[in-house]
Amino acid sequence: MILEDIKIHEIFDSRGESTLEVEVLDEKLNSFSAQIPSGKSRGKGEAAVLSFKEAEKVLNELVKKELFNKNFNSIKDLDDFLIGLDGTANKEKLGGNLMLGISVAFARALARKENKELWQVLNEEFWGGLIIKKKPLIFSNLINGGAHAGNNLDIQEYMVVVDSKDQDYVASIKTLIGFYKKLGELLKTKYKLEKIIIGDEGGYAINFESNFEPIKIMEELLAAEESKKSFSLALDVAASNFYKEGKYTFGGNEISSEKLNQVLLDYLAHSNLLMSVEDPFDEEDFNGFKEFNAKCPDKWVVGDDLTVTNPELIEKFSKEKMISGVIIKPNQIGTVSEACQAIRVAQENGLKTIVSHRSGETEDTFIIHLAKAGNVDAVKIGAPARERLVKFDELIRLYN
């Protein structure tokens, strides 16, 4: 396929921050686009992000000229070309956000040409037509803290995990939305609030008595709603955000890695429903990850800032037994083919795979197609509200 033209538009994500929409035109001048989310909490190894003005300049002065009249037979063909044109370790020349936009929009054009769903094209190219056997769990962030909120919580995300294996997504998402609303009503009543503050990912962002209290409140509400069978809980600690010079500032105290390890183990011991902990330590606190993972054989210990959707890092930290699961965020790595490779490497190493949104989201539904194509274990979407509802709708459309 030859791309006749590429355009970019400045749009604004769910946090009101500037981001990119990339539009490609195929040989018949059909238009295909991709909106790229942005992340506030970012790992050090993520692909570089260009501003709209920077991306516009790179596109017009370099990318378009190099792509002119070139024919690409697959997504990987295009991605390999872009990676070679960039030539840097973290895509600082072309920008991971611009490259991903071109890559996703091209994948959509290819799907139209082959008269297939986007997920089918991804599945056939990167998984050889693997039969889709499972519905992914839904990780939904209902209480926001850390970098996603202006409250007193150090932990960044308190999530409910929805298992839809015994019912369709329509029923389970309806139950999730109901739980989200009841949680909001409970918090307003408990803390005598006229209005409840909402964080970056749609979760409630009020102050709490401790970092453990949201877990306790959500668990008690789930028990009252008799939702234990299909709901569990998960945390994204995002510990890099409160780590400095070898210490963690947590709960108002400066503590060691060993102390944080014990705190999180206590959380697991005192919660019946907590099943997954993401980024429990700073991305360079390798001993912290390894010791915690060794003590949690029946839990998901998930890497995000640690692994940044990089296939080499995923394999390295899996083999070193630091994690049992991994977050996949396409804009951390910068191309569709590399995101697919990251999922494959994780699966080959026995890790749980979670395809994830970003804090600054758009209405693009690419991650849902990626999740289905790769037959992943879970999708992480955010609260069932605002711009994230379209991703829940796409889950229903693709799986029901």
C-alpha positions in Angstrom: 0.0 0.0 0.0 1.2 3.5 -0.9 0.3 6.4 1.4 -0.7 9.4 -0.7 -0.5 11.9 2.1 -0.1 12.3 5.8 -1.5 15.1 7.9 -1.5 15.9 11.6 -4.0 17.9 13.6 -3.6 19.3 17.1 -6.3 17.9 19.4 -6.7 17.9 23.2 -6.8 14.9 25.5 -9.0 14.2 28.4 -6.8 16.4 30.7 -7.0 19.3 28.2 -3.4 18.8 27.1 -2.3 19.1 23.5 -1.8 15.8 21.6 -1.8 14.6 18.0 -4.3 13.2 15.6 -2.6 11.6 12.6 -4.5 11.2 9.3 -3.3 9.2 6.3 -4.7 9.0 2.8 -4.5 5.7 0.8 -4.2 5.4 -3.0 -7.9 6.1 -3.4 -7.7 9.1 -1.1 -9.7 7.4 1.6 -8.9 9.0 5.0 -7.9 7.0 8.1 -6.9 8.6 11.4 -5.4 7.8 14.8 -5.6 9.8 18.0 -2.6 9.4 20.3 -3.1 9.7 24.1 -0.6 11.2 26.5 0.7 10.1 29.9 1.4 12.3 33.0 3.1 9.5 34.9 5.8 8.3 32.5 8.7 5.9 32.8 12.2 7.1 32.0 12.5 4.7 29.1 9.4 5.7 27.2 9.6 6.9 23.6 10.1 10.6 23.1 7.0 12.8 22.7 7.0 15.7 20.2 4.9 18.8 20.6 2.4 19.5 17.8 4.7 22.1 16.3 7.7 19.8 16.4 5.8 16.9 14.9 4.4 19.1 12.1 8.0 20.2 11.2 9.4 16.7 11.3 6.5 15.4 9.2 6.7 18.1 6.5 10.5 18.4 6.3 11.5 14.7 6.6 8.8 12.0 6.9 6.7 12.9 3.9 9.7 13.2 1.6 11.1 9.8 2.7 7.7 8.0 2.4 6.8 9.4 -1.0 6.1 6.7 -3.6 7.1 3.8 -1.2 5.0 0.7 -1.1 4.4 -1.1 2.2 2.9 -4.6 2.3 2.5 -4.9 6.0 2.3 -2.9 9.2 5.8 -4.1 10.1 7.2 -3.0 6.8 6.1 0.5 7.5 7.2 0.4 11.1 10.6 -0.9 10.3 11.0 1.9 7.8 10.0 4.5 10.4 12.3 3.0 13.0 15.2 3.1 10.5 14.4 6.7 9.5 14.4 7.7 13.1 17.6 5.9 14.0 17.6 6.7 17.7 17.1 4.5 20.8 14.0 6.3 22.1 12.6 7.8 18.9 13.6 11.3 19.7 14.1 12.3 16.0 10.6 11.4 14.8 8.8 11.2 18.1 7.0 8.1 19.4 3.7 9.8 19.3 4.0 10.8 15.6 5.3 7.4 14.6 2.5 5.6 16.5 -0.1 7.8 14.9 1.2 6.9 11.4 1.5 3.3 12.3 -2.1 3.0 13.7 -3.7 5.0 10.9 -1.8 2.8 8.3 -3.1 -0.3 10.1 -6.6 1.0 9.8 -6.1 1.7 6.1 -4.8 -1.8 5.6 -7.8 -3.3 7.4 -10.2 -1.4 5.1 -8.3 -2.6 2.0 -8.6 -6.2 3.2 -12.2 -5.7 4.3 -11.4 -6.8 7.8 -11.7 -5.5 11.3 -8.5 -3.8 12.7 -8.0 -6.5 15.3 -8.2 -9.2 12.6 -5.4 -7.6 10.6 -3.2 -7.3 13.7 -4.1 -10.9 14.8 -3.1 -12.3 11.4 0.1 -10.4 10.9 1.5 -10.7 14.5 -0.1 -13.9 15.9 -0.7 -15.9 12.7 -4.4 -16.0 13.0 -4.5 -17.2 16.6 -8.0 -18.2 17.7 -9.3 -15.7 20.3 -10.2 -17.9 23.4 -10.9 -15.5 26.3 -12.5 -12.3 27.3 -10.0 -10.0 29.0 -10.5 -8.8 32.6 -11.4 -5.1 32.9 -9.2 -3.0 35.2 -11.2 0.2 36.0 -9.7 3.0 38.1 -12.4 4.2 40.4 -10.3 6.1 43.0 -7.4 8.4 41.8 -4.4 9.4 43.7 -0.7 10.3 43.1 0.0 12.1 39.8 -3.6 11.7 38.7 -5.2 13.7 41.5 -4.6 16.6 43.8 -5.5 14.7 47.0 -3.4 13.1 49.8 -3.2 9.6 48.4 0.3 8.4 47.5 -1.0 5.4 45.6 -2.0 6.4 42.1 -4.8 4.1 41.2 -7.4 2.0 43.1 -9.1 -0.3 40.6 -11.9 -2.8 40.5 -11.2 -5.8 38.3 -14.2 -7.2 36.5 -14.2 -10.8 35.4 -16.9 -11.3 32.7 -16.3 -15.0 32.0 -19.7 -16.0 33.3 -21.7 -13.2 31.6 -21.5 -10.9 28.6 -19.8 -7.5 28.8 -23.1 -5.7 28.6 -24.2 -7.1 32.0 -20.8 -6.8 33.7 -20.2 -3.2 32.5 -23.7 -2.3 33.6 -22.8 -3.6 37.1 -19.5 -1.8 37.0 -21.2 1.5 36.2 -23.7 0.9 39.0 -20.9 0.2 41.5 -19.0 3.4 40.3 -22.1 5.5 41.0 -22.8 3.9 44.4 -19.2 4.4 45.4 -19.5 8.1 44.6 -22.7 8.4 46.6 -21.1 6.5 49.6 -18.1 8.8 49.5 -20.2 12.0 49.4 -22.3 10.8 52.3 -19.3 9.5 54.4 -17.3 12.7 54.0 -20.3 15.1 53.9 -19.3 16.5 50.4 -21.6 18.7 48.3 -19.5 17.9 45.2 -17.0 15.1 44.6 -13.8 15.8 42.8 -12.9 13.7 39.8 -9.3 12.8 38.8 -7.5 12.4 35.5 -8.9 9.0 34.8 -12.4 9.6 35.9 -12.0 8.2 39.4 -12.9 9.9 42.7 -10.1 12.1 43.9 -10.9 13.2 47.5 -8.7 13.0 50.6 -8.7 9.8 52.7 -7.5 8.9 56.2 -4.8 6.6 54.8 -3.6 4.9 51.7 -5.3 1.7 52.7 -8.7 3.3 53.4 -9.9 3.2 49.7 -9.2 -0.5 49.6 -11.3 -1.1 52.7 -14.2 1.1 51.5 -14.3 -0.6 48.1 -14.1 -4.0 49.5 -16.9 -3.4 52.0 -19.1 -2.0 49.3 -18.4 -4.9 47.0 -19.3 -7.3 49.8 -22.6 -5.4 50.4 -23.4 -5.5 46.7 -22.6 -9.3 46.6 -20.2 -8.6 43.7 -17.3 -10.7 45.1 -17.7 -13.4 42.5 -17.0 -11.2 39.5 -15.1 -8.3 41.1 -11.7 -8.0 42.7 -9.3 -5.2 43.4 -6.0 -3.9 42.0 -3.5 -1.1 42.7 -1.2 0.9 40.6 1.2 2.2 43.2 3.3 4.2 40.7 6.1 4.3 43.3 8.6 6.2 41.2 6.5 9.3 41.8 7.3 9.2 45.6 10.8 7.9 45.4 13.9 10.0 45.8 17.5 9.3 46.7 16.8 5.7 47.9 13.8 6.5 50.0 10.0 6.5 49.6 7.8 9.2 51.0 4.7 7.3 51.8 1.9 8.1 54.2 3.7 11.2 55.4 6.8 9.3 56.4 10.2 8.6 54.7 10.6 4.8 54.5 13.0 2.3 53.0 12.3 -0.1 50.2 12.1 -2.9 52.8 9.5 -1.0 54.8 7.4 -0.3 51.7 7.6 -4.0 50.8 6.2 -4.9 54.2 3.4 -2.2 53.9 2.3 -3.7 50.6 2.4 -7.2 51.9 0.3 -6.1 54.9 -2.2 -4.6 52.4 -2.5 -8.0 50.7 -2.8 -9.8 54.0 -5.7 -7.5 55.1 -7.6 -7.5 51.8 -9.5 -10.5 50.6 -10.0 -9.1 47.1 -6.7 -7.4 46.2 -5.1 -9.5 43.4 -2.8 -7.2 41.5 -0.1 -4.6 42.3 1.4 -2.5 39.6 4.8 -0.7 39.9 5.1 -1.3 43.7 8.6 0.1 43.6 10.6 2.7 41.7 11.6 1.6 38.2 15.3 1.3 39.3 14.6 -0.5 42.6 15.2 -3.9 41.2 15.7 -5.6 44.5 12.3 -4.3 45.7 10.5 -5.8 42.7 12.3 -9.1 43.0 11.7 -9.5 46.8 8.1 -8.5 46.5 7.4 -10.8 43.6 9.0 -13.7 45.4 6.6 -13.3 48.3 3.5 -13.0 46.1 3.3 -16.2 44.0 -0.5 -16.0 43.7 -0.7 -12.3 42.9 0.0 -10.3 39.8 3.1 -8.1 40.3 2.9 -5.9 37.3 5.6 -3.8 35.6 4.9 -0.5 33.8 7.5 2.2 34.4 9.9 -0.7 34.9 9.2 -2.2 31.4 7.8 0.7 29.3 6.4 -1.8 26.6 9.9 -2.6 25.6 10.3 -6.3 24.5 13.9 -6.5 25.7 13.1 -5.1 29.1 10.0 -7.3 29.5 12.1 -10.4 28.7 14.9 -9.3 31.0 12.8 -8.6 34.0 10.7 -11.7 33.5 13.8 -13.9 33.5 15.1 -12.1 36.6 11.7 -12.9 38.3 10.9 -9.3 39.1 7.3 -9.4 37.7 4.5 -11.8 36.9 2.6 -9.3 34.7 3.2 -6.4 32.4 1.4 -3.3 31.2 1.3 -2.7 27.4 0.9 1.0 26.3 1.6 1.5 22.6 2.7 5.1 23.0 5.5 4.0 25.4 7.2 2.2 22.5 6.0 4.1 19.5 4.8 1.6 16.8 2.1 -1.0 16.4 4.5 -3.8 15.6 6.7 -3.2 18.6 3.6 -3.1 20.9 2.6 -6.5 19.4 6.1 -7.8 19.9 6.0 -6.7 23.5 2.8 -8.7 24.1 4.2 -11.8 22.3 7.4 -11.7 24.4 5.4 -11.3 27.6 3.3 -14.3 26.6 6.3 -16.4 25.7 7.7 -15.7 29.2 4.5 -16.6 31.0 3.6 -13.1 32.1 0.0 -11.7 32.4 -0.6 -9.1 29.8 -2.7 -5.9 30.4 -3.2 -3.5 27.5 -3.7 -0.1 28.9 -5.0 3.4 28.3 -3.1 6.6 29.5 -4.1 9.3 31.9 -4.6 11.8 29.0 -7.0 9.8 26.9 -8.7 10.3 23.5 -11.7 8.6 22.0 -9.5 6.3 19.9 -10.3 2.6 20.5 -7.1 1.1 19.1 -6.1 -0.5 22.4 -9.3 -2.6 22.4 -8.5 -4.0 19.0 -4.9 -4.6 20.1 -6.2 -6.5 23.2 -8.4 -8.7 21.2 -5.8 -9.4 18.5 -3.3 -10.5 21.1 -5.7 -12.5 23.2 -4.5 -10.7 26.3 -5.4 -11.3 29.9 -6.8 -7.8 30.7 -7.6 -4.3 29.5 -7.0 -1.2 31.7 -9.4 1.5 30.8 -10.2 3.9 33.6 -13.5 4.8 35.2 -16.7 4.1 33.2 -17.3 7.7 32.4 -16.6 10.5 29.9 -14.3 9.8 27.0 -13.5 6.3 28.2 -17.0 5.1 27.7 -16.3 4.6 24.0 -13.7 1.9 24.9 -16.2 0.1 27.0 -18.6 0.3 24.0 -16.0 -1.2 21.7 -15.4 -4.0 24.1 -19.0 -4.9 23.9 -19.0 -4.6 20.1 -16.0 -6.8 19.6 -16.6 -9.5 22.1 -20.4 -9.9 22.4 
